[in-house]
Amino acid sequence: METPLTRRLLAELAGTTILCLFGIGAAAAVARVEAGGPGLLVVALAHGLALAVAIYAFGSVSGGHFNPTVTIALAARARFPWREVPAYLIAQLLGGTLGATVVHLAYTGSGTTGGLGATTLAEGVNVGQGLLAEAFGAFLLVTAVYALAVTPSAPKGVVGFGIGLALAVQIMAIGPLTGASVNFARTIGPDLVLAFTGGEVAWSHLVVYLVGPIVGGLAAALLYEVVSGLKAARPTVERV
């Protein structure tokens, strides 16, 4: 029996909140402890492990997207219904904002929030380079989603760990360039909270985090299907 849409949306909201809360929280915590830039390895592992927990906890309910990039890539290849895409995206964006809000409240008055882990282009990185970096990061993430959650022959039980590891690896690779968001919910959440609390937001960079991941995710989905010979589309990502 199909899980009701309301339950799936709540699962997407909860999973995205977990991902953003602990990913952003790690950036804020490490920045405070080190009084400098967040430790890339710690932040990468926090994001990866948080995503793994979210997938194992809620993936069987919603499919475990927790990222507009994944939802759009699956829908574009007829593996997720387009009619449900807007609702999923709203749930994910709300989750990202909720996660950032909790971090902001937790760290208010107790030291730096590390800019709430907001993703911005590093000094010397232009928009074109940022788009390319985010596209490559999303390419790796969506490839992992296909290999571990969509392919019928995917090994059982490792989907959360494997996809979380892919997220962590791409953060370590492109984090110094763009912050390695590959997830518009992860970007817009801190940006909105910073905007409402008087923080600085690099709105001119937003196109990088909106367009880059979608392009990379679509390319990964198409290439994986061509190379692997993956056959008939299924309506949703494999339940965990």
MOKAHU-V259547 format. One record per backbone hydrogen bond with DSSP energy under -0.5 kcal/mol. CO is the residue of the C=O (numbers start at 0). NH is the residue of the N-H. E is the energy in kcal/mol with one decimal. If there is no record, write none. Layout:
BEGIN
co;nh;e
CO;NH;E
CO;NH;E
END
This chain:
BEGIN
co;nh;e
3;7;-1.9
4;8;-2.7
5;9;-2.1
6;10;-2.1
7;11;-2.3
8;12;-2.6
9;13;-2.7
10;14;-2.9
11;15;-2.4
12;16;-2.0
13;17;-2.3
14;18;-2.3
15;19;-2.6
16;20;-3.1
17;21;-2.2
18;22;-1.9
19;23;-2.6
20;24;-2.1
21;25;-1.7
22;26;-1.6
23;27;-2.4
24;28;-2.8
25;29;-2.8
26;30;-1.9
27;31;-1.8
28;32;-2.5
29;33;-2.7
30;34;-1.0
30;35;-0.8
38;42;-2.4
39;43;-2.6
40;44;-2.7
41;45;-2.3
42;46;-2.2
43;47;-2.6
44;48;-3.0
45;49;-2.2
46;50;-2.4
47;51;-2.1
48;52;-2.5
49;53;-2.3
50;54;-2.5
51;55;-2.6
52;56;-2.3
53;57;-2.8
54;58;-2.2
57;60;-1.4
57;61;-2.1
58;62;-2.0
66;69;-0.5
66;70;-1.9
67;71;-2.6
68;72;-2.1
69;73;-2.4
70;74;-2.2
71;75;-2.5
72;76;-1.0
73;78;-3.2
73;79;-0.6
74;77;-1.8
80;83;-1.5
81;84;-1.2
81;85;-0.6
83;87;-2.2
84;88;-2.8
85;89;-2.3
86;90;-2.2
87;91;-2.4
88;92;-2.7
89;93;-2.5
90;94;-2.0
91;95;-2.4
92;96;-2.0
93;97;-2.7
94;98;-2.6
95;99;-2.0
96;100;-2.2
97;101;-2.3
98;102;-1.9
99;103;-2.4
100;104;-2.6
101;105;-2.5
102;106;-2.0
103;107;-1.1
106;109;-2.2
110;109;-0.5
112;115;-1.8
113;116;-1.6
114;117;-1.8
117;119;-0.6
121;124;-2.3
123;125;-0.6
125;129;-2.4
126;130;-2.8
127;131;-2.1
128;132;-2.5
129;133;-2.6
130;134;-2.2
131;135;-2.3
132;136;-2.4
133;137;-2.4
134;138;-2.1
135;139;-1.9
136;140;-2.0
137;141;-2.9
138;142;-2.0
139;143;-2.0
140;144;-2.0
141;145;-2.5
142;146;-2.7
143;147;-2.3
144;148;-2.3
144;149;-1.0
145;149;-0.8
145;150;-2.6
148;237;-1.5
150;153;-1.9
154;157;-0.5
157;161;-3.2
158;162;-2.4
159;163;-2.3
160;164;-2.4
161;165;-2.0
162;166;-2.1
163;167;-2.2
164;168;-2.7
165;169;-2.1
166;170;-1.6
167;171;-2.1
168;172;-1.6
169;173;-2.8
170;174;-1.9
173;176;-1.6
173;177;-2.1
173;178;-0.7
173;179;-0.6
174;178;-1.4
176;121;-2.8
182;185;-0.6
182;186;-1.4
183;187;-3.1
184;188;-1.6
185;189;-0.6
186;190;-1.6
187;191;-2.7
188;192;-2.1
189;193;-2.8
190;194;-2.4
191;195;-2.1
192;196;-1.0
193;198;-3.4
194;197;-0.7
200;202;-1.6
201;204;-1.8
202;205;-1.5
204;207;-1.5
204;208;-0.9
205;209;-1.1
206;210;-2.7
206;211;-0.6
207;211;-1.1
209;213;-0.6
210;214;-2.4
211;215;-2.4
212;216;-2.8
213;217;-2.5
214;218;-2.2
215;219;-2.2
216;220;-2.2
217;221;-2.3
218;222;-2.7
219;223;-2.6
220;224;-1.8
221;225;-2.1
222;226;-2.9
223;227;-2.6
224;228;-1.1
224;229;-0.7
END
